[in-house]
């Protein structure tokens, strides 16, 4: 990695080149944009950056160009262009810049060798500094929401580092007290921090201090409505050294985003999260790796699927973080995108999970690559698209929706996108429906939204079902308002020895607060365990 440019995000924003601190642009928005590019570490569409950092009646595109010119002058060094910007996307080349916070995350995620105690001490000191201190922009709601989420994640990362330092076998009781007090100060409600501090103080013969910790914690618990703790010194027994070396609260669920290129030159974004055997999810309508992960719609399901596994998903061409301007949006292209991601990650054998049209993509992939797919989980799927498998009245309705999509998708009026959200999750809360409406607008263009619907209509894998010889679980909501139960049943009938489970729900997307959700997750987890793929 080049050492020419170092970007420090912990504390006040700083950039250093060959040991010399560089002068930052005077514009606070420009500094915030630099920090945003450095911390996210991926390409961003120019349109989205304009939405985040500038508002009408400003000239967003002109303001963005001006800000990028200032950033380029700052970070580009001879022989190493670190700001990559074309007509569509902008990114900071991470291989050419060292970002302090990103490096801490990478080091903690590395399983071998584990971070040394000295490294943990340095991380603990750095993480005590506020992330992007002084770079709040209260007038920009989207940026402030992103910054608040990143600061919360930084706090959880710090708490994990403090725990590792405290429980490290080389940490003396005297040193542990210092770090425990930091842990308790950062997270006053932590029973574990208070309990370990009490035990440590008692071992050092500092009983009065231990009693003070107990008294203060019990008073705080009463004031905040927490359940009382009878014996705080019995809370949170320290884990084994092996557990301590590998477990960092809030870290294992931080996803890593990468890019690969299909045979026709399309950039495909993929994300991996968690550790363990792989579980691959095929893309569905619609995806955005970054927005999906912390969303009220998908987050609970994806977090559960990543528990004990390396959970892998991707944005197919035409939406999300993958290339939007593409020549080919078709079922064959969708299958090739899945092949591209699997090949890029060099996965040998794995269970494959499909939702909605992702089921047909998964089926086609499994038929073409039977040696790689160990099990299939198909949720809310179908074997024949709407031009083939639907009645004439339904086909007319879908054509009408395509016309409405073309005319209204990109507008600020969510009514056009609400057609989808209402049928995907009719029992969603108003906040969930509003989030999904806006999510769809940010995820793809009006033209691509029409092209996707058009491609879904021609899907037909009916003749491939009998060729599947892999353990298969088919789940379908009884009153799914997007894809009928009959379509799900026909899918299960056509696959030899498939297990069919009906979920008591009206949703095409099973939401985390529905009674059907724990049933759904239990069936999936049990199936994966039975097929030795958990």
LUMSE-135326 format. One line per field, with one value per residue (C-alpha): residue number from 0; residue in one letter; x, y, z. Coordinates in steps of 0.001 Angstrom, whole numbers, plus 500000, padded with zeros to 6 digits. Example, Ala and Ser with C-alpha at 12.3 -4.5 7.8 and 13.67 -1.06 7.14 Angstrom:
num: [0:1]
residu: [A:S]
xx: [512300:513670]
yy: [495500:498940]
zz: [507800:507140]
//
This chain:
num: [0:1:2:3:4:5:6:7:8:9:10:11:12:13:14:15:16:17:18:19:20:21:22:23:24:25:26:27:28:29:30:31:32:33:34:35:36:37:38:39:40:41:42:43:44:45:46:47:48:49:50:51:52:53:54:55:56:57:58:59:60:61:62:63:64:65:66:67:68:69:70:71:72:73:74:75:76:77:78:79:80:81:82:83:84:85:86:87:88:89:90:91:92:93:94:95:96:97:98:99:100:101:102:103:104:105:106:107:108:109:110:111:112:113:114:115:116:117:118:119:120:121:122:123:124:125:126:127:128:129:130:131:132:133:134:135:136:137:138:139:140:141:142:143:144:145:146:147:148:149:150:151:152:153:154:155:156:157:158:159:160:161:162:163:164:165:166:167:168:169:170:171:172:173:174:175:176:177:178:179:180:181:182:183:184:185:186:187:188:189:190:191:192:193:194:195:196:197:198:199:200:201:202:203:204:205:206:207:208:209:210:211:212:213:214:215:216:217:218:219:220:221:222:223:224:225:226:227:228:229:230:231:232:233:234:235:236:237:238:239:240:241:242:243:244:245:246:247:248:249:250:251:252:253:254:255:256:257:258:259:260:261:262:263:264:265:266:267:268:269:270:271:272:273:274:275:276:277:278:279:280:281:282:283:284:285:286:287:288:289:290:291:292:293:294:295:296:297:298:299:300:301:302:303:304:305:306:307:308:309:310:311:312:313:314:315:316:317:318:319:320:321:322:323:324:325:326:327:328:329:330:331:332:333:334:335:336:337:338:339:340:341:342:343:344:345:346:347:348:349:350:351:352:353:354:355:356:357:358:359:360:361:362:363:364:365:366:367:368:369:370:371:372:373:374:375:376:377:378:379:380:381:382:383:384:385:386:387:388:389:390:391:392:393:394:395:396:397:398:399:400:401:402:403:404:405:406:407:408:409:410:411:412:413:414:415:416:417:418:419:420:421:422:423:424:425:426:427:428:429:430:431:432:433:434:435:436:437:438:439:440:441:442:443:444:445:446:447:448:449:450:451:452:453:454:455:456:457:458:459:460:461:462:463:464:465:466:467:468:469:470:471:472:473:474:475:476:477:478:479:480:481:482:483:484:485:486:487:488:489:490:491:492:493:494:495:496:497:498:499:500:501:502:503:504:505:506:507:508:509:510:511:512:513:514:515:516:517:518:519:520:521:522:523:524:525:526:527:528:529:530:531:532:533]
residu: [X:X:X:X:X:X:X:X:X:X:X:X:X:X:X:X:X:X:X:X:X:X:X:X:X:X:X:X:X:X:X:X:X:X:X:X:X:X:X:X:X:X:X:X:X:X:X:X:X:X:X:X:X:X:X:X:X:X:X:X:X:X:X:X:X:X:X:X:X:X:X:X:X:X:X:X:X:X:X:X:X:X:X:X:X:X:X:X:X:X:X:X:X:X:X:X:X:X:X:X:X:X:X:X:X:X:X:X:X:X:X:X:X:X:X:X:X:X:X:X:X:X:X:X:X:X:X:X:X:X:X:X:X:X:X:X:X:X:X:X:X:X:X:X:X:X:X:X:X:X:X:X:X:X:X:X:X:X:X:X:X:X:X:X:X:X:X:X:X:X:X:X:X:X:X:X:X:X:X:X:X:X:X:X:X:X:X:X:X:X:X:X:X:X:X:X:X:X:X:X:X:X:X:X:X:X:X:X:X:X:X:X:X:X:X:X:X:X:X:X:X:X:X:X:X:X:X:X:X:X:X:X:X:X:X:X:X:X:X:X:X:X:X:X:X:X:X:X:X:X:X:X:X:X:X:X:X:X:X:X:X:X:X:X:X:X:X:X:X:X:X:X:X:X:X:X:X:X:X:X:X:X:X:X:X:X:X:X:X:X:X:X:X:X:X:X:X:X:X:X:X:X:X:X:X:X:X:X:X:X:X:X:X:X:X:X:X:X:X:X:X:X:X:X:X:X:X:X:X:X:X:X:X:X:X:X:X:X:X:X:X:X:X:X:X:X:X:X:X:X:X:X:X:X:X:X:X:X:X:X:X:X:X:X:X:X:X:X:X:X:X:X:X:X:X:X:X:X:X:X:X:X:X:X:X:X:X:X:X:X:X:X:X:X:X:X:X:X:X:X:X:X:X:X:X:X:X:X:X:X:X:X:X:X:X:X:X:X:X:X:X:X:X:X:X:X:X:X:X:X:X:X:X:X:X:X:X:X:X:X:X:X:X:X:X:X:X:X:X:X:X:X:X:X:X:X:X:X:X:X:X:X:X:X:X:X:X:X:X:X:X:X:X:X:X:X:X:X:X:X:X:X:X:X:X:X:X:X:X:X:X:X:X:X:X:X:X:X:X:X:X:X:X:X:X:X:X:X:X:X:X:X:X:X:X:X:X:X:X:X:X:X:X:X:X:X:X:X:X:X:X:X:X:X]
xx: [500000:501292:502388:502239:498808:497404:493843:492971:489238:489487:489455:489569:490057:493737:495688:499397:501819:505315:505090:503859:500338:498496:496197:492566:490056:488289:484854:483354:481218:484305:486085:482980:482864:486521:485791:482705:484688:487533:485325:482915:485742:483632:482420:479418:477128:477482:473699:473695:476552:474625:471566:473593:475700:473802:470237:468312:468308:472079:473828:474571:476547:478648:479238:480302:482742:484264:484591:486178:488731:489806:489985:491976:494518:494877:495149:496642:500382:502888:502467:499387:495969:493961:490679:488893:486057:484277:480981:478984:480934:483413:485686:488847:491357:491903:495051:496730:495682:495878:492748:493258:489778:489571:492977:491808:488773:490899:493387:490685:488956:492173:491965:495650:497751:495490:496191:498898:498284:500379:498277:495086:496390:497040:493593:491987:493673:492679:489085:488664:488747:485369:484934:485008:485058:483650:482296:478593:476369:472974:471277:471962:469670:471031:474645:473828:471990:475011:477408:475324:475284:479064:479728:477551:479491:482771:481543:480726:484147:485797:483837:484992:488642:488357:486913:489734:492367:490728:490509:493847:496031:498965:496968:497740:494943:496396:496350:492951:491399:492382:490851:487792:487034:487170:484871:482392:482521:481802:479007:477625:474835:477223:476793:479861:482181:480964:481124:484681:485798:484353:486150:489428:489341:488628:491634:493780:492480:490568:487276:486017:486396:484623:481732:481562:481301:478458:476637:476989:475860:472790:471818:472209:470159:467357:467363:467266:464795:467261:466659:468521:471554:471786:475508:477354:480616:479013:478052:479923:482495:485562:485753:488656:491771:490833:487389:488863:491288:488593:485444:484834:481256:479814:482683:481858:478683:480512:480308:483106:482211:484217:483862:484404:483870:481641:482686:480848:482689:480007:481201:479333:479393:479346:479448:480693:479936:480526:482840:482362:481182:479754:476070:475410:472244:471213:470100:466399:464244:465835:469222:471629:474356:474849:471208:469969:472313:470973:467433:464201:463217:466213:468568:467136:466992:470465:472002:470478:471725:475238:475308:477999:478497:480225:477081:477613:475254:475601:473883:473123:473749:471564:470993:472599:476354:476850:476993:473679:474517:474565:473562:472166:469500:468125:467707:470872:472779:471437:472789:476150:476362:475991:478648:480962:480700:481164:484207:485715:485466:486738:483945:484054:480804:478047:474296:472474:469541:467100:464200:461543:463153:466410:464893:464907:468459:469509:467848:469562:472921:472495:471659:474714:477053:475771:479231:479192:475690:475224:471643:468938:466706:463956:461689:458643:459811:458410:459508:457723:457579:454424:454166:454160:452676:450003:446449:445725:444265:447415:449588:447660:448091:451851:452112:450243:452595:455578:454110:453557:457101:458592:456640:456883:459697:462269:459910:459646:456069:456319:452911:454420:456837:454147:452539:455423:455859:452166:452218:455653:454673:451003:451394:454420:454376:454052:457751:458718:456606:457995:461555:460990:459442:462542:464890:463566:464140:467759:468440:467917:466883:463348:464518:466205:463174:461156:463854:463941:460176:460335:463098:461198:458260:460286:461798:461156:463051:460214:462115:465131:463326:463525:467273:467902:469361:470242:468459:465903:463687:460832:459084:456096:453650:450112:448637:451644:450208:453114:453695:450798:451015:450153:453327:455400:453675:454360:457996:458188:456307:458695:461892:462569:462186:461836:460482:457599:456741:453778:454214:451186:451718:450539:454064:456356:459147:458793:459360:461193:458209:455766:454780:455881:459472:460732:459057:460752:464194:463837:463015:465995:468475:467262:467418:470963:472016:470414:472180:475508:475840:475400]
yy: [500000:503447:505548:508862:509831:509142:510208:510471:510268:509777:513175:516168:515300:515384:514390:513655:513153:511795:513012:516500:517605:519068:522074:521030:522894:525662:524385:522167:520328:519533:518155:516107:514754:513687:511933:510245:508865:507735:505967:504257:503076:502401:504166:506504:507778:511522:511903:510337:512538:515588:514426:513925:517084:519740:520925:522938:525788:525296:523937:520446:519160:522292:522272:518634:519329:522205:520114:517215:519564:520651:517037:515961:518731:517534:513758:513141:512617:512124:508716:507837:509223:508603:510223:508218:510103:509459:510761:508359:507496:508891:506996:507334:504634:502841:501044:504422:505944:504770:505595:505193:503951:501594:500134:499420:497548:495543:494603:493456:491443:489567:486220:485457:486622:488163:491756:492078:493805:496796:497083:496922:499677:501935:501155:501920:505337:506211:505026:507259:510179:511151:509968:512959:515423:518789:517566:517641:519246:519555:521003:517827:515077:512191:512969:513388:510045:508356:510062:509081:505428:505425:506973:504350:501618:503239:503201:499496:498873:500744:498763:495543:496658:497687:494284:492511:494578:493954:490180:489770:487221:489670:492493:492912:493648:497127:497972:496321:498788:501741:500191:498928:502450:503627:500752:501588:505307:504592:502137:502873:500297:497373:494801:492965:495996:496825:493190:492614:495929:494905:491543:493116:495763:493101:491063:494178:494621:497787:496731:500255:501184:497953:498814:502275:500759:498514:501426:503684:500962:500044:503728:504142:500983:502281:505727:504283:501465:498599:495337:495255:492966:491078:490324:492399:490518:487377:489069:488346:485671:486268:484032:481792:483248:481666:483278:486622:486558:486102:487818:491531:492697:494586:493688:490363:491804:494577:493733:494018:495266:494368:494493:492039:492272:490110:488782:491664:494274:495068:495847:493753:494715:491977:491900:489326:489366:486954:483971:480273:478196:480260:480887:482677:484703:485364:488903:489837:492946:495296:495267:497802:496246:499300:500315:496720:495853:498283:498550:497968:495467:493180:493764:491241:488468:489130:489361:485997:484397:485710:484091:481411:481750:483840:485351:486534:488641:490969:493665:492362:494617:497677:498424:499084:499545:497635:499358:500892:501775:498268:496851:493552:493153:489657:486385:484996:488075:487581:484022:485191:487814:485078:483008:486025:486578:482906:482650:485881:484550:481098:479305:475544:474316:476197:476398:478868:481001:482657:485038:485941:485875:484958:481474:480958:482313:479891:476967:477742:478082:474810:472933:474361:473862:470871:470227:473587:473800:471736:472846:475211:477478:479064:481742:483256:481944:480914:478888:480891:484668:486736:486555:482763:481872:484534:484980:487554:490013:489856:490320:493489:494787:494176:496000:498951:499009:499109:502207:503895:502975:504603:507820:508235:506137:508919:511572:512634:511312:507813:506721:505018:502964:502364:499928:497586:498215:497550:494180:493179:493756:494620:494360:496631:499629:503125:503706:500454:501233:504767:503436:500894:503534:505725:502725:501699:505188:505190:501651:501921:504260:504481:502851:499982:499431:498874:496655:494490:493953:493145:490562:488928:488322:485992:483775:480078:477340:474797:472270:472524:471608:467846:468152:469296:466610:468673:469028:471807:473778:475802:478375:480486:482798:481466:484805:486273:489182:489296:485651:483254:480197:478046:479228:478295:474916:474145:474980:472473:469788:470032:469616:465993:465474:469195:470120:472618:474897:477287:480419:482118:485583:487958:489241:488582:489869:488262:491070:490572:491511:489096:485875:484008:485279:482968:480026:481005:481364:478153:476195:477658:477125:473566:472692:474005:472062:468858:469184:469777:473284:475338]
zz: [500000:499130:502103:500210:501531:504992:505766:509452:510186:513955:515601:513292:509616:508617:505520:505680:502781:503510:507085:506164:507088:504112:504141:503766:501582:503539:502478:505190:502622:500557:503630:504490:500930:501168:504477:503003:500037:502286:504829:502439:500178:497106:493948:494268:491568:490987:491259:494714:495951:494778:496722:499901:499918:497964:497768:495211:494223:494334:491255:492664:489703:489458:493216:493049:490208:492173:495334:493438:491878:495379:496594:493540:494134:497704:497381:493944:494152:491310:489703:491778:490829:493984:493006:490328:488636:485361:484031:486206:489372:491857:494250:496281:495337:498640:497482:497159:500488:504089:506100:509855:510779:507786:508684:512245:510930:508494:511206:513596:510890:510104:511879:511564:513227:515899:516912:519551:522869:521750:518588:520650:522935:519941:518513:521876:521988:518425:518786:521850:519394:517860:514305:511913:514785:513744:510402:511277:508648:510408:507332:505309:506609:504527:505409:509111:509188:507589:510017:513055:511925:511343:514752:516421:514625:515695:519298:519075:517556:520428:523014:521374:521466:525123:525958:524154:525976:529342:528873:527104:528973:528964:530586:534288:536759:537367:533642:533225:535684:533467:530361:532272:533453:529831:528833:531582:530770:527074:527910:531408:531025:530398:533170:531907:532146:535641:536780:535548:537074:540449:540383:539278:542009:544613:543458:543904:547455:546555:548099:548781:545115:544109:546425:544865:541371:542575:544204:541162:538765:540839:541092:537311:536687:538888:537245:533730:534413:533933:535768:539096:539455:542735:542567:540000:540548:539100:535822:532606:533398:531232:528138:527299:525701:522364:522468:523436:520537:517912:519217:518894:519585:516624:514303:512693:511212:509339:505658:503128:499619:496522:492742:489903:486151:483968:480576:478854:480926:483528:487061:489633:493319:495952:499746:502241:505952:508793:509062:508408:505447:502579:501886:498582:497929:494321:493495:493487:492909:493855:495614:497040:499183:501353:501829:502271:505099:507699:506355:508298:505580:505157:508082:510562:507953:506574:510050:510929:507706:508424:511869:511774:508006:505384:503854:500275:498196:495213:493177:489712:486730:486357:490031:493402:493401:490139:486738:485640:482039:480536:477147:478374:481069:480607:482464:480884:482032:485576:485634:484286:487032:489651:487875:487835:491602:492480:490205:491561:495126:494052:495863:495414:497000:498792:499440:497200:498348:495965:496536:493952:490475:492228:492583:488810:488601:491348:489575:486275:488011:489914:486703:484961:487938:489937:491387:493178:494672:497832:498608:497342:499441:497300:498803:497065:493707:490336:487323:484596:484192:483993:480186:480450:483810:484343:483077:480365:482901:485030:481961:481073:484614:484483:481157:482645:485656:483286:481628:484993:486025:482948:483518:487274:488787:489070:490464:494094:494159:495699:494361:491319:493456:496096:493646:494380:498100:498823:497083:498385:502023:502522:506306:506464:508794:507295:507991:506260:503221:502987:503293:500524:498246:498536:498435:495033:493594:494797:493603:489848:487023:485537:482294:484117:486359:483166:481631:484762:484699:480995:481553:484444:482126:479884:482618:482014:483860:483947:481851:484186:487417:486886:486273:489841:492090:495127:498494:498008:500405:498872:501086:500046:501821:501668:500601:498748:496747:494322:493387:493992:496225:493201:491466:494500:494751:491076:491671:494524:492590:489661:491745:492777:496547:497318:500756:500547:503484:503490:505603:507130:505665:502946:502275:499381:501647:505089:507588:510864:513038:511365:513185:510052:510328:513131:511374:508134:509737:511751:508596:506733:509573:510214:506520:506162:509252:507968:504624:506402:504999:508154]
//
